[in-house]
Amino acid sequence: MGAPSTVLLTGASTGIGLAVARRLLDTTEHRLILTARESSLERFGAAGIAEGPRVRLRALDVTHPDERVEVVREAERDWGGVDVLINNAGVSYRAVVEHVRDRERLAQMQVNFLAPMELIRLVLPSMRAKRGGRILSVSSVGGMMAMPTMAIYSASKFALEGAHEALWYEVRPWGIHVSLIEPGFINSEGFRHVRYTPSSESAERTSDDAYHAHYRFMGAFVMRLMDRTHSTPESVAKVIVRTMHKKHPSLRVPATFDAWLFVMLRRLLPRWVYHRVLYAGLPGIRRWGPERAGPMPALPPSSVPPEPPRGPAPDAPDAPEAFTEPPGAPEAPWRSDDDRPGRRPTRADEPGAP
C-alpha cells in the first residue's frame, strides 16, 4: 500500500481499536474514519485524538443499518470510498449453553458477526470497482476453539471465520485481500469486562447451582491468564497494521503467542486427543457436575425456568464497543470487577485453594 488510503475502523475508542488508531496516526499518512458508540466519543479527546484534515471521528452503532450506510456513504462521497475496512467492534457473553436464550444469542451475533458482514457488503462494490481493497476483521482464539462458558461468543467468531474464508475466495479475482486477526488472552482492563445473561449471573453468585463451579473456576482461570500474558492491545495493533501493509497477507493471522500455540496444537494432535487434553486441563474439572453439586433437582412443572429479575445496566468504563440489544429486549447487566459482591476472582478461587 504505497499511496495514502481511506481506513474505516470500528470500535476505535478503547483497547485494540484505540491502539490501532494511534499506530495509524503515528506511522502512516492514511485518511482515517474512527468510529465508536456516541457515548464513547469523548474517549478520543482523552486519548489525544482530534478531528483534522485526515481524521474523522464518527458515532456508529454497528448494529444500526442507517448508521452503517451513512458512514460508508461519507467515505465514498468525500474520500473516494473505503480502501481498508477494519472490523474491531465486539462484545462477549459469559454463559454456558443452557443459560443463553434467543435474545442473548441474537445480541451476540449482531455485534460480532452480522454487523461486520453488513459493513463488508457495503464496501465491496467500491473495492471491486477499484480492483483492490483490504478487509481485516478481529476474530479470536475463540474462533479456533470453543471453551466452556463462552459458547455463544465462540459461535459468533466461528461464523465470522467461516464467512471470511468463503469471502477470501470470492473477492480474490478483484485483488481484494481478506484477513482474520486472531488474538488470544490480552493484558488489558477492557478485556476483563464481559456480559452475563440473567441465568449465568445468578449461577455464578449461587454456590449450589449446578453450573456454579464452571463459572467460578473458568473465571479465575481466564483472569490468571490475562494477568500473566505479555500480549497487549499495542502488540496486537502492531500485528494488524503490519498485516494491513503486507503485499500478500495471510487469511488467518495469530496475533498472540497463545493463539499461535493453539494453532500448532490443532495441527499436530489428532482431534480426539486434542479434546481430551483440553478437557483434562480445564480448571477444577473434578469439581464440575453432579459429583460436586449433588443430584440434579427435578424440573418445575414448567419446562422453561423463569428468568431472574434484572435491574438497569450500569455503565462500564471499558466495556466493548458498539453493543446494543435487539429491539424490545431488556438489557443484560454489564459485569465488571467492581459490581460483584465477591470481587474479581483471585488465587483463592483457584483449584485446591482453601
DRENVO-77696 format. One record per atom (N, C-alpha, C, O): x, y, z. Coordinates in steps of 0.05 Angstrom, whole numbers, padded with zeros to 5 digits, always signed. Atoms other than C-alpha are relative to their C-alpha. Layout:
XYZ...
***
This chain:
+00017-00024+00000+00000+00000+00000+00018+00025+00000+00027+00034+00021-00017-00023+00001+00040+00059-00025-00014+00026+00006-00007+00039+00026+00014-00025-00003-00007+00118-00032-00019-00001+00025-00028-00023+00032+00019+00000-00023-00050+00140+00028-00027-00011-00008-00037-00005-00029+00026+00013+00004-00114+00101+00034-00020+00010+00020-00013+00023+00040+00021-00007-00019-00181+00112+00068-00005-00025+00017-00012-00046+00007+00003+00023-00019-00187+00067+00130-00025+00005+00017-00027+00027+00029+00023-00001-00018-00253+00054+00166+00005-00020+00022+00007-00044+00017-00006+00016-00023-00241+00028+00236-00022+00001+00020-00029+00023+00029+00021+00000-00020-00297+00007+00283+00011-00007+00027+00032-00019+00030-00009+00006-00028-00292+00003+00359+00026+00013+00006+00044+00000+00017-00027-00013+00000-00235+00054+00357+00006+00015+00025+00028+00027+00027-00005-00017-00023-00242+00088+00424+00013-00014+00024+00021+00000+00043-00012+00015-00022-00215+00033+00470+00016-00024-00010+00012-00032-00033-00012+00026+00005-00170-00028+00472+00016-00002-00026+00031+00017-00033-00014+00004+00025-00144-00056+00407-00006+00022-00020+00012+00031-00034+00008-00021+00019-00183-00005+00366+00015+00026+00004+00025+00038-00015-00014-00024-00006-00152+00054+00401+00030-00003-00006+00042+00016-00016-00029+00005+00005-00082+00023+00396+00005+00001-00031+00025+00011-00039-00003+00000+00029-00093+00013+00320-00001+00029-00010+00015+00037-00026+00003-00028+00009-00117+00085+00312+00025+00016+00006+00034+00031-00012-00025-00015-00007-00056+00113+00348+00023-00008-00019+00038+00009-00028-00022+00009+00017-00009+00070+00307-00003+00010-00028+00017+00018-00041+00004-00011+00027-00040+00091+00241+00005+00029-00001+00016+00039-00020-00005-00029-00001-00037+00164+00262+00030+00006+00001+00039+00024-00012-00029-00005-00005+00036+00159+00283+00018-00009-00023+00039+00002-00027-00019+00013+00019+00065+00116+00227-00010+00000-00029+00005-00010-00046+00010+00000+00027+00022+00127+00165-00012+00027-00007-00015+00045+00010+00014-00024+00009-00010+00182+00123-00028-00006-00009-00041+00010-00023+00026+00008+00009-00075+00145+00113-00022+00019+00011-00019+00031+00033+00023-00014-00009-00142+00180+00119-00016-00019+00018-00021-00042+00010+00012+00018-00020-00179+00153+00180-00029+00008+00006-00033+00032+00012+00027-00003-00011-00253+00146+00197-00001-00018+00024-00003-00042+00022-00001+00015-00025-00252+00125+00270-00028+00001+00012-00039+00023+00016+00028+00000-00010-00319+00103+00299-00001-00012+00028+00016-00028+00036+00005+00010-00027-00346+00089+00368-00029+00006+00006-00042+00021-00008+00027-00008-00009-00413+00090+00404+00000+00029+00007+00021+00041+00015+00002-00029-00005-00438+00161+00413+00009+00006+00029+00022+00026+00034-00007-00004-00028-00429+00154+00489+00030-00002+00005+00040+00005+00026-00029+00005-00004-00355+00136+00478+00017+00020-00016+00042+00018-00014-00015-00018+00017-00335+00192+00430+00020+00017+00016+00041+00024+00007-00017-00017-00016-00306+00233+00487+00026-00013+00007+00046+00000+00014-00025+00014-00006-00253+00180+00498+00022+00007-00020+00045+00005-00014-00020-00009+00019-00219+00203+00434+00016+00024+00010+00040+00025+00009-00013-00024-00011-00205+00270+00466+00018-00007+00023+00040+00004+00024-00017+00009-00023-00179+00237+00529+00025-00014-00010+00045-00013+00004-00023+00014+00011-00132+00197+00485+00017+00017-00018+00037+00009-00029-00016-00019+00016-00107+00259+00449-00005-00002-00030+00012+00006-00046+00007+00003+00028-00142+00243+00383-00022+00020-00007-00043+00020+00006+00020-00020+00008-00179+00300+00349-00004-00001-00030+00013-00011-00045+00005-00002+00029-00210+00312+00281+00020+00018-00013+00030+00037-00001-00019-00016+00016-00165+00340+00227-00004-00005-00029-00023-00019-00037+00003+00004+00029-00154+00340+00152-00002-00029-00008-00014-00035-00028+00001+00028+00008-00144+00265+00151-00012-00018+00022-00010-00042+00021+00013+00015-00021-00183+00244+00213-00028+00009+00004-00034+00032+00008+00027-00005-00007-00257+00239+00224-00009-00019+00022-00004-00043+00021+00010+00016-00022-00290+00216+00288-00030-00001-00003-00044+00019-00004+00028+00004+00006-00359+00187+00278-00013-00019+00020-00002-00039+00028+00017+00017-00017-00413+00159+00324-00011-00022-00018-00023-00017-00039+00011+00023+00015-00431+00089+00299-00008-00022+00019+00009-00034+00033+00010+00025-00012-00474+00036+00329+00000-00020-00022-00016-00019-00041-00004+00018+00023-00451-00021+00285-00025-00018-00006-00027-00029-00028+00024+00016+00004-00518-00057+00294-00023+00016-00013-00044+00005-00019+00021-00018+00011-00557+00003+00265+00004+00002-00030+00024+00014-00038-00003+00000+00029-00569-00004+00190+00005+00027-00012+00023+00031-00028-00003-00027+00012-00576+00070+00174+00027+00012+00007+00039+00026-00010-00026-00011-00007-00513+00089+00212+00022-00013-00015+00042+00000-00023-00020+00014+00017-00473+00036+00175+00001+00012-00028+00022+00018-00039+00001-00011+00027-00497+00062+00108+00011+00028-00001+00026+00034-00020-00009-00027+00000-00483+00134+00126+00030+00003+00002+00042+00019-00013-00029-00003-00002-00411+00124+00147+00014-00009-00025+00035+00002-00032-00012+00009+00026-00395+00085+00083-00005+00021-00022+00013+00026-00038+00006-00020+00020-00430+00137+00040+00018+00025+00004+00027+00037-00016-00017-00023-00005-00390+00193+00073+00028-00006-00011+00040+00012-00023-00027+00007+00010-00325+00157+00056+00000+00000-00031+00019+00010-00043+00002+00000+00029-00348+00148-00016-00003+00028-00011+00009+00035-00032+00005-00027+00009-00372+00220-00023+00025+00018+00002+00031+00033-00016-00022-00019-00006-00311+00255+00007+00028-00011-00006+00046+00004-00012-00028+00011+00002-00252+00207+00001+00002-00023-00020+00021-00038-00020-00002+00020+00021-00268+00161-00057-00006-00029+00009+00000-00048-00006+00007+00027-00010-00292+00102-00015+00019-00011+00020+00041-00001+00024-00017+00014-00020-00264+00055+00037+00019-00018-00014+00011-00036-00029-00021+00018+00011-00198+00023+00017+00007-00022+00020+00014-00044+00012-00006+00020-00020-00187-00013+00083-00022+00001+00021-00027+00021+00033+00020+00003-00022-00242-00038+00130+00012-00017+00022+00021-00039+00017-00010+00015-00023-00220-00059+00199-00024-00004+00019-00032+00015+00033+00022+00006-00018-00277-00093+00237+00011-00008+00027+00022-00030+00031-00011+00005-00026-00258-00088+00310-00021-00001+00022-00017-00014+00043+00020-00001-00021-00321-00074+00349-00010-00028+00008-00014-00045-00010+00009+00026-00008-00343-00133+00391-00010+00000+00029-00007+00019+00043+00011+00003-00027-00377-00158+00454+00001-00030+00007+00003-00047-00011-00003+00027-00009-00373-00221+00496-00019-00007+00022-00020+00008+00042+00016+00011-00022-00423-00261+00537+00015-00023+00013+00027-00039-00001-00010+00024-00014-00400-00310+00590-00025-00015+00010-00039-00006+00028+00023+00016-00008-00452-00365+00597+00003-00028-00013+00012-00031-00035+00002+00027+00011-00460-00440+00588-00024+00000-00019-00041+00017-00018+00021+00002+00021-00506-00462+00531-00028+00001+00013-00046+00014+00002+00027+00002-00013-00564-00476+00580-00009+00027+00011-00032+00031+00016+00007-00026-00012-00561-00404+00605-00002+00022-00021-00002+00046-00014+00003-00020+00022-00568-00369+00537-00026-00003-00014-00033-00025-00024+00025+00001+00015-00635-00351+00507+00003+00014-00026+00024+00025-00033-00001-00011+00027-00653-00326+00438+00010+00029-00001+00027+00036-00017-00007-00028+00001-00646-00252+00454+00030+00005+00004+00042+00022-00008-00029-00003-00004-00575-00261+00481+00016-00011-00023+00037+00000-00030-00014+00011+00024-00555-00305+00423+00000+00020-00023+00020+00025-00036+00003-00019+00022-00581-00253+00374+00018+00025+00006+00031+00035-00012-00016-00024-00007-00548-00195+00412+00030-00006-00005+00044+00012-00016-00028+00007+00004-00480-00231+00410+00006-00002-00030+00026+00009-00039-00004+00003+00029-00487-00248+00336-00002+00026-00015+00012+00031-00035+00004-00026+00013-00510-00178+00317+00027+00015-00001+00035+00025-00022-00025-00016-00001-00445-00145+00340+00024-00014-00012+00039-00003-00027-00025+00014+00007-00393-00199+00327-00001-00012-00028+00020-00018-00039+00001+00013+00027-00419-00228+00261-00017+00016-00020-00008+00023-00041+00018-00012+00020-00480-00195+00228+00009+00028-00008+00009+00035-00031-00008-00027+00006-00455-00123+00234+00026+00001-00017+00027+00016-00037-00024+00000+00017-00384-00137+00207-00006-00009-00029+00005+00003-00048+00006+00010+00027-00413-00176+00148-00016+00021-00016-00013+00023-00040+00015-00021+00014-00461-00118+00131+00019+00022-00008+00017+00032-00031-00020-00020+00008-00403-00068+00132+00016-00010-00024+00022+00006-00042-00015+00011+00022-00365-00114+00086-00017+00001-00026-00007+00009-00047+00018-00002+00023-00425-00118+00039-00001+00028-00011-00002+00031-00036+00003-00028+00009-00429-00042+00036+00025+00010-00013+00024+00026-00032-00025-00011+00011-00355-00030+00020+00009-00016-00025+00026-00005-00040-00010+00016+00022-00346-00086-00031-00004+00012-00028+00014+00010-00045+00003-00011+00028-00376-00051-00093+00021+00020-00007+00032+00019-00029-00021-00019+00005-00327+00006-00087+00027-00013-00003+00043-00006-00020-00026+00014+00002-00268-00041-00075+00002-00015-00026+00023-00015-00039-00001+00014+00025-00287-00083-00135+00004+00019-00023+00019+00013-00042-00003-00020+00022-00293-00021-00179+00029+00010-00002+00039+00016-00023-00028-00009-00001-00222+00000-00157+00020-00023-00004+00044-00018-00005-00017+00023+00003-00196-00071-00166+00020-00003+00023+00044-00008+00019-00018+00003-00023-00168-00073-00096-00013+00010+00026-00033+00024+00025+00010-00007-00026-00180-00065-00022+00009-00020+00021+00019-00041+00014-00008+00018-00021-00167-00096+00045-00022-00001+00022-00033+00019+00030+00020+00005-00022-00214-00126+00097+00014-00015+00022+00023-00038+00017-00012+00014-00023-00187-00143+00165-00021+00000+00022-00032+00021+00030+00019+00003-00021-00233-00169+00219+00013-00013+00024+00027-00033+00022-00012+00010-00024-00213-00181+00291-00017-00024+00009-00040-00020+00018+00013+00024-00009-00232-00253+00308+00011-00006+00028+00012+00012+00045-00008+00007-00027-00205-00291+00368+00010-00029+00000+00003-00044-00018-00004+00028-00005-00176-00355+00394-00027-00015+00002-00029-00038-00004+00027+00012-00002-00250-00367+00408-00012-00007-00027-00032-00020-00028+00009+00008+00026-00259-00372+00333+00014-00025-00010+00007-00036-00031-00014+00025+00007-00210-00431+00331-00009-00023+00017-00010-00046+00009+00007+00021-00020-00233-00468+00393-00021+00011+00018-00021+00035+00025+00021-00009-00019-00293-00465+00439+00007-00009+00028+00017-00031+00032-00005+00006-00028-00286-00462+00514-00026+00001+00016-00044+00016+00009+00024-00001-00017-00338-00476+00568-00005+00028+00011+00014+00042+00017+00011-00026-00009-00379-00415+00590+00003+00022-00021-00005+00044-00016-00003-00020+00021-00362-00379+00524-00012-00011-00026-00002-00004-00048+00011+00014+00024-00405-00420+00475-00010+00020-00020-00003+00018-00044+00012-00017+00020-00444-00364+00443+00020+00020-00012+00018+00028-00035-00022-00017+00011-00382-00319+00437+00015-00015-00021+00020-00005-00043-00015+00016+00020-00345-00375+00402-00018-00005-00025-00007-00005-00048+00017+00003+00023-00406-00387+00357+00001+00024-00018+00002+00021-00043-00002-00024+00016-00403-00315+00334+00026+00002-00015+00027+00011-00038-00026-00001+00012-00329-00320+00320+00004-00022-00021+00017-00018-00041-00001+00021+00020-00335-00387+00285-00015+00008-00025-00006+00003-00047+00015-00010+00023-00388-00356+00240+00016+00021-00016+00017+00020-00040-00017-00020+00013-00342-00297+00226+00022-00013-00016+00028-00004-00039-00022+00013+00013-00285-00343+00208-00009-00015-00025+00004-00013-00046+00010+00014+00024-00326-00386+00161-00008+00018-00022-00001+00013-00046+00008-00019+00021-00355-00326+00124+00024+00012-00013+00025+00017-00037-00024-00013+00011-00286-00295+00116+00016-00019-00018+00029-00011-00037-00014+00019+00017-00257-00359+00089-00013-00002-00028+00001-00003-00048+00014-00001+00026-00311-00360+00035+00006+00026-00015+00011+00026-00039-00005-00026+00012-00300-00286+00023+00027+00002-00013+00031+00014-00034-00028+00000+00011-00225-00297+00012+00000-00010-00028+00014+00002-00045+00001+00011+00027-00241-00340-00049-00016+00019-00018-00008+00023-00042+00019-00015+00017-00298-00296-00074+00012+00026-00011+00007+00032-00035-00010-00027+00008-00261-00229-00078+00029+00000-00009+00039+00021-00018-00028+00001+00009-00191-00252-00095+00003+00008-00029+00023+00021-00035-00003-00008+00028-00203-00242-00170+00002+00031-00004+00013+00040-00024-00001-00029+00001-00211-00167-00156+00024+00012+00015+00026+00036+00018-00023-00011-00015-00146-00161-00116-00007+00009+00027+00008+00026+00039+00008-00007-00027-00183-00154-00050+00011-00020+00019+00006-00044+00016-00013+00018-00020-00145-00183+00009-00018-00001+00025-00028+00019+00035+00016+00005-00023-00182-00213+00068+00016-00014+00022+00030-00034+00016-00015+00012-00022-00151-00228+00136-00016+00000+00026-00031+00019+00032+00012+00003-00027-00175-00252+00204+00023+00003+00020+00042-00012+00019-00019-00004-00021-00135-00226+00263-00009-00015+00024-00031-00011+00034+00009+00018-00021-00136-00278+00319+00017+00004+00025+00037-00010+00029-00014-00002-00026-00113-00253+00387-00010-00020+00020-00032-00031+00017+00008+00017-00022-00114-00296+00449-00005+00017+00024-00020+00037+00023+00004-00015-00024-00111-00271+00520+00017+00025-00001+00041+00024-00009-00013-00026+00001-00092-00197+00527+00000+00013+00027-00021+00012+00041-00001-00013-00025-00069-00160+00588-00010+00029-00003+00005+00047-00008+00013-00026+00004-00118-00102+00585-00025+00000+00017-00040-00019+00018+00024-00002-00017-00171-00077+00633-00026-00003-00015-00045-00015-00006+00024+00001+00016-00221-00071+00577-00009-00029-00006-00033-00034-00009+00006+00028+00007-00217-00146+00562-00010-00016+00024-00018-00039+00021+00011+00013-00023-00238-00163+00633-00030+00003+00003-00043-00009+00020+00029-00006-00001-00308-00137+00621-00015-00017-00020-00011-00015-00044+00017+00017+00017-00358-00188+00595-00028+00003+00009-00034+00013+00031+00028+00000-00007-00433-00192+00594-00008-00028+00011+00002-00048+00002+00012+00024-00010-00471-00244+00634-00030+00000-00007-00042+00021-00008+00029+00003+00003-00541-00270+00619-00012+00000+00028+00002-00005+00047+00012+00002-00027-00591-00268+00676+00005-00026+00013+00010-00027+00038-00004+00027-00012-00583-00343+00686+00029-00004+00008+00034-00015+00030-00028+00003-00007-00507-00342+00685+00008+00018+00023+00025+00011+00039-00004-00018-00022-00507-00282+00731-00008-00013+00026+00007-00012+00046+00010+00013-00024-00548-00320+00781+00016-00024+00008+00022-00028+00031-00016+00025-00005-00508-00385+00774+00027+00007+00012+00036-00008+00030-00026-00006-00011-00442-00351+00788-00002+00009+00029+00017+00005+00045+00003-00010-00028-00469-00320+00852-00012-00021+00019-00012-00017+00043+00014+00020-00016-00505-00383+00876+00017-00025+00003+00020-00039-00017-00020+00022-00003-00458-00436+00905-00012-00027-00005+00003-00046-00012+00011+00027+00005-00508-00494+00899-00012-00003-00028-00025-00023-00033+00009+00003+00027-00524-00480+00826+00017-00022-00014+00040-00025-00009-00013+00022+00014-00507-00539+00780+00025+00009-00015+00044-00006-00019-00023-00010+00016-00460-00495+00739+00018+00020+00015+00035+00032+00003-00015-00020-00015-00431-00453+00795+00030-00005-00003+00046+00014-00007-00029+00006+00002-00363-00489+00791+00011+00008-00027+00034+00016-00030-00009-00008+00027-00359-00476+00716+00008+00029+00000+00030+00036-00009-00006-00029+00001-00363-00401+00726+00023+00007+00020+00040+00023+00013-00020-00007-00020-00321-00399+00789+00028-00006-00010+00046+00011-00009-00026+00008+00008-00262-00438+00761+00009+00012-00026+00032+00020-00030-00007-00011+00026-00265-00413+00690+00006+00030+00002+00024+00041-00011-00005-00029-00004-00270-00340+00713+00028+00005+00011+00042+00023+00002-00027-00003-00012-00208-00347+00757+00022-00007-00020+00043+00006-00020-00020+00009+00020-00171-00384+00702+00005+00021-00021+00028+00027-00027-00003-00020+00020-00184-00331+00650+00014+00025+00011+00032+00036-00002-00013-00023-00012-00164-00275+00697+00030-00005+00004+00046+00013+00000-00028+00006-00005-00100-00310+00715+00016+00001-00026+00039+00011-00027-00014-00001+00026-00081-00319+00641+00003+00029-00010+00024+00036-00021-00002-00028+00008-00096-00245+00627+00022+00014+00016+00037+00030+00005-00020-00012-00017-00052-00225+00686+00028-00008-00008+00047+00008-00006-00027+00011+00006+00006-00268+00662+00010+00005-00028+00034+00004-00033-00008-00002+00027+00006-00255+00588+00016+00026-00005+00012+00046+00009-00014-00024+00008+00054-00205+00556-00013+00014-00023-00003+00035-00032+00013-00012+00022+00006-00190+00500-00017+00024+00009-00030+00022+00030+00014-00024-00006-00025-00121+00500-00016+00010-00025-00011+00000-00047+00013-00011+00023-00072-00081+00455+00020+00012-00020+00016+00010-00044-00020-00012+00017-00010-00046+00428+00014-00022-00017+00020-00017-00040-00014+00021+00016+00024-00111+00408-00018-00012-00021-00009-00019-00042+00019+00010+00020-00039-00135+00373-00004+00021-00022-00006+00013-00046+00003-00022+00020-00046-00067+00338+00024-00001-00019+00020+00004-00043-00024+00002+00017+00025-00076+00312-00004-00022-00021+00003-00018-00045+00006+00022+00018+00004-00143+00281-00020+00009-00021-00017+00002-00045+00021-00008+00018-00058-00112+00250+00011+00019-00022+00006+00015-00045-00011-00020+00020-00021-00053+00217+00020-00014-00018+00021-00007-00042-00019+00014+00017+00034-00099+00193-00014-00017-00021-00007-00018-00044+00015+00016+00018-00017-00146+00162-00014+00018-00022-00015+00010-00045+00013-00018+00018-00053-00087+00130+00018+00009-00022+00009+00014-00045-00019-00010+00020+00010-00066+00093+00015-00023-00015+00031-00017-00033-00014+00022+00014+00033-00136+00071-00010-00002-00029-00034+00002-00034+00008+00003+00028+00033-00149-00004-00018-00024-00003-00038-00023-00018+00016+00024+00001+00005-00219+00006-00007-00009+00028+00006-00028+00038+00006+00008-00027-00027-00223+00075-00014-00027+00002-00027-00036-00017+00013+00026-00004-00050-00289+00104-00029+00004+00007-00038+00025+00016+00028+00000-00008-00123-00306+00114-00002+00001+00030-00017+00017+00041+00001+00001-00029-00112-00324+00187+00027+00008+00012+00048-00002+00004-00025-00012-00011-00062-00285+00229-00002-00003+00031-00014+00014+00043-00001+00001-00029-00050-00309+00301+00015+00025+00010+00037+00032+00001-00011-00026-00008-00036-00244+00339+00013-00001+00027+00024+00019+00036-00014+00003-00026-00010-00271+00406+00012-00027+00001+00006-00045-00015-00015+00026-00002+00035-00328+00428-00020-00023+00006-00017-00044-00006+00018+00022-00006-00022-00369+00458-00017-00007-00024-00024-00030-00028+00015+00006+00024-00062-00362+00393+00017-00017-00019+00007-00037-00030-00018+00016+00017-00002-00388+00354+00003-00029+00012+00003-00048-00003-00003+00026-00013+00005-00445+00405-00024-00018-00005-00022-00041-00011+00025+00015+00006-00068-00466+00396+00000-00010-00029-00010-00032-00034-00001+00008+00028-00058-00467+00321+00018-00024-00003+00011-00043-00017-00019+00022+00002+00002-00513+00329-00012-00026+00012-00009-00048+00001+00012+00023-00013-00036-00559+00377-00021-00013-00018-00022-00038-00021+00021+00011+00018-00093-00567+00328+00012-00013-00024+00000-00033-00035-00013+00013+00024-00046-00583+00271+00013-00026+00008+00013-00045-00008-00017+00023-00008-00004-00633+00310-00016-00023+00012-00009-00047+00008+00014+00020-00015-00055-00670+00353-00024-00010-00016-00038+00006-00028+00026+00009+00011-00110-00716+00327-00023+00013+00016-00020+00019+00040+00021-00015-00013-00176-00684+00343-00009-00012+00026-00015+00002+00045+00010+00013-00025-00197-00736+00395+00020+00004+00022+00012+00006+00045-00020-00005-00020-00131-00727+00431-00001+00029+00009+00000+00035+00033+00002-00029-00006-00137-00651+00427-00022+00006+00020-00018+00020+00040+00022-00005-00018-00205-00651+00460+00004-00012+00028-00003+00000+00048-00005+00013-00026-00185-00700+00515+00021+00016+00016+00019+00019+00040-00021-00016-00014-00122-00659+00531-00012+00025+00011-00006+00032+00035+00012-00025-00010-00161-00594+00536-00020-00005+00023-00021+00010+00042+00019+00006-00022-00216-00627+00578+00014-00006+00026+00006+00004+00047-00015+00007-00025-00166-00656+00627+00013+00025+00012+00018+00026+00036-00013-00024-00010-00134-00587+00633-00018+00022+00009-00009+00043+00018+00019-00020-00009-00197-00549+00649+00003+00004+00030+00006-00015+00045-00004-00006-00028-00191-00514+00717-00023-00011+00017-00046-00007+00012+00019+00010-00019-00226-00550+00774-00019-00021-00012-00041-00024-00002+00018+00018+00015-00256-00602+00726-00012-00022+00018-00035-00030+00014+00010+00022-00017-00263-00655+00781-00022+00010+00019-00036-00006+00031+00021-00012-00018-00310-00607+00819-00023+00010-00017-00041+00022-00006+00023-00006+00016-00356-00596+00760-00021-00023+00001-00013-00046+00005+00020+00021+00005-00422-00633+00752-00011-00012+00025-00007-00002+00047+00015+00011-00022-00463-00679+00796+00017-00010+00024+00007-00010+00046-00016+00010-00022-00405-00707+00837+00005+00023+00020+00008+00017+00044-00004-00023-00018-00395-00637+00865-00026+00011+00011-00029+00017+00034+00024-00015-00006-00464-00609+00864-00023-00017+00012-00042-00006+00021+00021+00017-00009-00505-00670+00885-00020-00005-00022-00017+00006-00044+00019+00007+00021-00565-00699+00848-00014+00025-00011-00020+00044+00004+00015-00022+00012-00599-00652+00799-00029+00000+00010-00041-00021+00011+00028-00001-00009-00666-00628+00826-00019-00005-00023-00012+00000-00047+00020+00004+00020-00729-00646+00789-00008+00026-00013-00008+00047+00001+00008-00024+00014-00753-00596+00737-00027+00010+00012-00043-00007+00020+00026-00010-00009-00810-00550+00758-00021-00007-00021-00014-00016-00043+00021+00007+00018-00878-00560+00725+00004+00012-00028-00001-00001-00048-00006-00013+00026-00859-00510+00671+00028-00010-00009+00047-00011+00006-00025+00009+00010-00804-00537+00626+00020+00022-00005+00044+00017-00010-00018-00023+00003-00775-00467+00619+00002+00015+00026-00018+00027+00035-00003-00014-00026-00747-00439+00684-00002+00030-00004+00007+00040-00024+00003-00029+00003-00765-00367+00697+00027+00014+00003+00045+00004+00016-00025-00016-00002-00711-00314+00688-00001+00016+00026-00022+00026+00034-00001-00019-00023-00688-00275+00750-00004+00028-00009+00002+00035-00032+00004-00028+00008-00707-00201+00750+00026+00013-00005+00047+00006+00006-00024-00015+00007-00658-00152+00721-00004+00029+00005-00026+00040-00001+00002-00029-00004-00644-00081+00740+00014+00015-00023+00022+00002-00042-00013-00016+00021-00616-00024+00699+00030-00007-00002+00042-00013+00018-00028+00007+00004-00547-00035+00669+00018+00024+00006+00014+00045-00006-00019-00022-00005-00492+00008+00699+00019+00003-00023+00024-00016-00038-00020-00005+00020-00442+00040+00652+00027-00013+00008+00035-00009+00031-00027+00011-00005-00376+00002+00647+00020+00017-00015+00018+00020-00039-00019-00018+00013-00317+00048+00633+00015-00011-00023+00023+00003-00041-00016+00012+00022-00280-00001+00589-00016-00022-00014-00004-00041-00024+00016+00021+00012-00338-00041+00561+00006-00001-00030+00014+00019-00042-00005+00002+00028-00331-00068+00490-00017+00019-00016-00039+00027-00007+00013-00020+00016-00352-00021+00435-00026-00011-00013-00029-00035-00019+00022+00003+00020-00418-00016+00397-00018-00023+00006-00025-00038-00012+00019+00021-00006-00464-00064+00434-00028+00012+00004-00031+00032+00018+00028-00006-00006-00540-00058+00431-00016-00025+00000-00010-00044-00015+00018+00023-00001-00594-00107+00449-00019+00002-00024-00022+00024-00035+00021-00001+00021-00645-00126+00395-00023+00017+00010-00028+00019+00034+00023-00017-00008-00706-00080+00394-00019-00014+00019-00027-00037+00014+00019+00011-00019-00751-00092+00453+00011-00018+00021-00003-00026+00039-00012+00018-00019-00702-00135+00492+00010+00016+00024+00023+00036+00021-00011-00014-00023-00687-00115+00564+00030-00004+00001+00040-00025-00008-00029+00002+00000-00614-00101+00576+00010-00019+00022+00000-00019+00044-00014+00016-00020-00569-00152+00610+00021+00018+00013+00032+00035+00000-00019-00017-00014-00524-00121+00663+00028-00004-00009+00037-00027-00014-00029+00002+00004-00452-00106+00647+00012-00012+00025+00004-00004+00047-00015+00011-00023-00405-00146+00692+00027+00012-00001+00040+00013-00022-00027-00011-00002-00341-00114+00716+00012-00010+00026-00002-00024+00042-00013+00009-00024-00291-00126+00771-00012+00013+00025-00008+00003+00047+00009-00015-00023-00327-00076+00816-00029-00006+00008-00037+00000+00031+00028+00001-00006-00401-00096+00812-00009-00028+00010-00033-00033+00010+00008+00026-00012-00399-00166+00841+00006+00000+00030+00027+00012+00038-00005-00001-00029-00405-00177+00916+00026-00012+00009+00039-00002+00028-00024+00015-00009-00346-00224+00920+00026+00010-00012+00046-00002-00006-00023-00011+00014-00296-00182+00878+00009-00018-00023-00003-00039-00027-00010+00016+00022-00257-00207+00817+00013-00025+00011+00023-00025+00033-00012+00025-00009-00231-00278+00820+00029+00004+00007+00044+00019-00006-00028-00002-00009-00165-00286+00857+00010-00029+00003-00003-00048-00004-00011+00026-00004-00119-00343+00874-00017-00017+00019-00016-00042+00019+00017+00015-00018-00168-00362+00929-00021-00015-00015-00033-00035-00004+00020+00014+00015-00216-00383+00874+00012-00023-00016-00003-00038-00029-00012+00021+00017-00166-00430+00841-00003-00028+00013-00007-00030+00037+00002+00028-00011-00169-00506+00848+00020-00005+00022+00043+00002+00020-00017+00007-00023-00142-00531+00914+00004+00022+00020+00016+00018+00041-00003-00022-00019-00146-00463+00948-00018-00005+00024-00040-00017+00021+00017+00005-00024-00173-00465+01020-00025+00017-00002-00042+00015+00016
***
